[in-house]
Amino acid sequence: MKRLRTFLVSHGLDAVIVILACAAALTISTQADSSRPDGVRLGVEMVAVVVMTLSLLLRHRAPFLIPAGTWLLSAVLSIVDGSLVVGEAPVSIVGMIAAVLLGDLRDRRQARVGLAVVVASAVTVIYQDPAHTVGDLFFVPGLFAVGWLVGFALHERTEQTEAAEERAARAEWKRENEGRVAVAEERARIARELHDVVAHAVSVMVLQVGALRHRLPAEDVVSRDTLQNVEEAGRNALTEMRRLLDAMRREGDHHDRAPQPGLDQIEALLDDVRAAGLDARLKVHGEPVQLSPGLDLSAYRIAQEGLTNVIKHAHTRHAEVHLRYGMHDLELEILDHGEGPAASDGLGHGLVGVSERVKLYGGTMTAGATESGGFALRARLPLEPR
């Protein structure tokens, strides 16, 4: 059924045109009317009608000329034989198809010219009919003008649909582009924060190597030179890290010299949140373990982002922060009992940073409404060996 539907959408009108051409040829060749021509003239008229009908198959190459030419040829044939066009139902259907096609033209000026061609040609065809009446001169052209209006209305609807699809595609592209920018910014911010953690560790290593070098006896030249090389390599690494950080920092960013926070400062975070009007409670499950500096910083930032989202979107005065220490992972849960996730315009990327931090340590994250109607942010971070 799907293939049949696709075929009818793509080639349905072409099939109708071919059937109409065959029907017109059969009707002309078998009509028993003493007033109609025969012989060579009948063959010429039959070929002309078939060619006029089949020419609509080329409508995509000349959207205006082909259907307009169909009507002009109909007028010419009616002058040659007044009963040819009006006496054949397939030819009338072909004329209606051509009228609809002219109304459906993308160029509005050509469409209006097409309406004039349809009305003028229809008047000519009816006038050349020996059996026409005065009413026919108004009714028949008006009928084909209605067909033109149908095509005009279809084009308007098609334009509206295309415009809606274009807006949707543009909005989707904008969301994807903003998402990529948000991810890049979050990764840069995480990298800037982790720089301080790594720089501190390297600095400690350099200082310890320097202290050890000075304690070595003067005659141990090989060991002193080796440690001096390690110390110089560490200092060079710190210099390059600072340059990398400067390259990642955007214009206007200030250099924050404060130490990076960890879960040992989460109570201070909750105090700040309570000062903002949110009654936040901390619940610790299991025995806390010492975390690596980077993991400790990421866990703190995840809790901070979850509480910030509660303040901005949940419209509630109560929230809970759960820290669950397991044997192999740390699970954070920020839970509220507010209104649940609010409608978003796609510009909020608060959870992007959480997702990037979780992926950085090979963890998992979920965020969504709870059965009670609130919202829960859960992140699982594998514990790294000390």
Secondary structure, DSSP 8 states (H G I E B T S, - for coil): -HHHHHHHHHHHHHHHHHHHHHHHHHHHHH---TTS--THHHHHHHHHHHHHHHGGGGTTTSTTHHHHHHHHHHHHHHHH-TTTTTT-HHHHHHHHHHHHHHHT-SSHHHHHHHHHHHHHHHHHHHHH-TT--HHHHHHHHHHHHHHHHHHHHHHHHHHHHHHHHHHHHHHHHHHHHHHHHHHHHHHHHHHHHHHHHHHHHHHHHHHHHHHHHHHS-TT-HHHHHHHHHHHHHHHHHHHHHHHHHHHHS-TT-----S----GGGHHHHHHHHHHTT-EEEEEEES------HHHHHHHHHHHHHHHHHIIIII--SEEEEEEEE-SSEEEEEEEE-SS-S----S---HHHHHHHHHHHTT-EEEEEE-TTS-EEEEEEEE----
